[in-house]
Amino acid sequence: MEGRINIPVGDWIEAGVDWILDNLEPALDGIAWFLGLLTNSFEGALLAIPAWLLVLALVGLSWWRVSWRFGIFAILALGLILGMDLWEPTIKTLSLVLAATAVALAIGMPVGVAMARSDWVEASIRPVLDLMQTMPPFVYLIPAAIFFGLGTVPGAIATVVFCMPPVVRLTNLGIRQVNREQIEAGLAFGCNRRQLLTKIQLPLAMPSIMAGINQTIMLALSMVVIASMIGAGGLGNTVLTGIQRLDVGLGFEGGLGVVILAILLDRITQSVGRRRKASS
Amino acid sequence: MEPIIRVRELYKVFGPNPQEGLRLIEDGLDKDTIFERTGNTVGVKDCNLDIAEGEIFVVMGLSGSGKSTLVRLLNRLIEPTAGTVEVRGRDVTRMSQRDLIRLRSEDLAMVFQSFALMPHKTVIDNAALGLEIAGVGRARRRERAQEALDQVGLKAHARSYPDELSGGMQQRVGLARALATDPSIMLMDEAFSALDPLIRTEMQDRLLDLQREHRRTVVFISHDLDEAIRIGDRIAIMQGGEVVQVGTPKEIITHPANEYVRSFFHGVDITQVFQARDIMDSENIPVLDADTTAGEARNRIAHVPGNEAVIVDAGGRFQSVVQAKRLGELTLDRAASEVAVEVEPVPEDTALADLPRRAAQSPVSIPVVDGEGRFRGLVTLQRLVEALDRSRNAAAANGDY
């Protein structure tokens, strides 16, 4: 092995992590506190509602926003979850997804807007997004566990990092794709920079942004399952237990719960982007 | 009268180094050479225009001639490289951002080729966009947007969405959006070019109707000479970023500055441009009283090239036409009016296109009168044929006929 070049990237990362641990502890605590509060509030609120009422609300939403066929699917699917006695882990997973998505959108959309406004910002953010998307998701679990220990919060943090890129990319893309004459129309009628963004660019980019939000939610759901490896709980935990005990039935039940949640979230969020027409 | 828009030595060079491009223009290099050497594209070159208040000023040219760039320099959607644009004496090119925004929202409205409506807003909210941006309250702006929609004939579609309307109706929304802010200047960039020919004509008529109700200054970009002739008070023709000719439709057609200008005539119906007053003979026609004798009438006709005279009343109003050969039937002391032919005169703004039909029905030349019925001249058969022949040649200038 002598004479071979060895770039100690791993050592640098470890040194970086140590430095963050030594110097940024208050910031880490703050983030942990905030995310913990957010996920716990979602979970508390969703669990406080009786299961039948929440099922009814979800079915109603599916019926109204998607179609009556999808409403019937929602009844059967949610009935199955209740029947498999997976209601509580499903809600826990849902809360984590919602909390992580909320944070990802709060950070991701402004970043997307900044990228759309400046080629320089776009050029510097793009490699970061590439890195975030291609890094195997398990890798995020290690620093998350080191910084925040085990449990829901590190799971949520890893999820935020993993699910953010689509909304950033599609916000940027959506704004950049707005027709030149529509931008000119805004300017010609006297828009300032802020009005151009809020009255022209964001509304016209909305279909693209909604697609980004949908993708972010889907990625959050897939990451939440992985995050159960560091104790995030929820349906991922059910799957993990199935793996550990080599219990095919249990693993499949957990997996089915994830699939049902994914289908419901996907269809319902996709329908939000559609325009509600005034009845004529 | 002071022009409402005054453009002086305006240049726009696109590319990596506009100032270098500008220097090369001053050195006398042409557009293509400058692009080859520096990668800079000359958009508009040394443009000087005076646009009068209340006129429809059409800027014509082929695509790439710089006409769309020019109109965007007027409201500074594009920053000029050099030169000035004054609107009511204020230099737009040096205005602060704040003043520019106020000018755009109060005085300069724009209509776009692709309509550029907001698909997520209803028709009325689209029409109210300018007012919304200016911060006008919801109720007030809807009221004014509704008035603008009424003006363009879209009263009933206020609650529709743009994609539910036809192209012509969508552009009427675009027009209503511009009218809603009650601007004194409207910039129309190929506003009707995306529409079917029939709808286009209808929109041109609508624009002219709107002008009759409330005169605004309109700068209209077009690549269609027919359109320019129909609506334009004056036309500027652009070629390679330069304005090569400015004039009334008639001036442009009778004296095209070069072959490029002439090339636009192909397929254009020029007989709409010329009117009775342009081809009538007003000098060589003896004008007689009701009691002029046949002898005097023959004497007067003998002194002019033609063989007709007209009889007018005391107020100069046209009565009838007298032909030399009919006067021969009378003794010299009889009144010339006994053999005069009474025909219906035409107003002096009658289009050349409408005259041949009249000439075919009339036994004598066509008398032309002004608004009060006073005699102005005669359109003889010879003059009519000459004029038709000239316009056919103009239309065939490309040699395609």
Interface residues (C-beta under 8 A of the other chain):
Chain A: N179 E181 Q182 E184 A185 G186 L187 A188 F189 G190 C191 N192 Q195 K199 I200 P203 L204 M206 R275 K277 A278 S280
Chain B: R72 N75 L77 Q97 I101 R102 R104 S105 E106 L108 A109 M110 F112 Q113 S114 A116 M118 P119 H120 K121 T122 L129 G130 E132 I133 A134 R159 S160 Y161 R177 T181 L187
